[in-house]
Amino acid sequence: HTDTDTHTETDTETGAQQIEVNTVDKYQGRDKLIVLVSLVRSKSPANKTGELLKDVRRINVAITRAKAKLVLIGDRDTLSVYKPVSTIIHYINSNNLMVDVE
């Protein structure tokens, strides 16, 4: 998806919106019941740090849009080198909220 793409799934029986896929920037000022944030990146030299991790304000938007549940997906070791994310990871670990998936 690009910054201008939005994809929303609608329940055919109820007409209710089920899933919305978008970039972090599109959620500025908007909250959702459940937010899933993918922090998964390629480790190729050209992509050392993604744009999201370079800007603390964007990380703030990504993690504060959830009303009830926030799900972060990423590699703990890789993300721990970025100070704002390492603080979040420390909090998650300290409160036994981390789920490891192999």
Secondary structure, DSSP 8 states (H G I E B T S, - for coil): --TT--EEEE-TTT--EEEEE--GGGGTT--EEEEEEE-----SGGGSS-HHHH-HHHHHHHHH-EEEEEEEES-HHHHTTSHHHHHHHHHHHHTT------
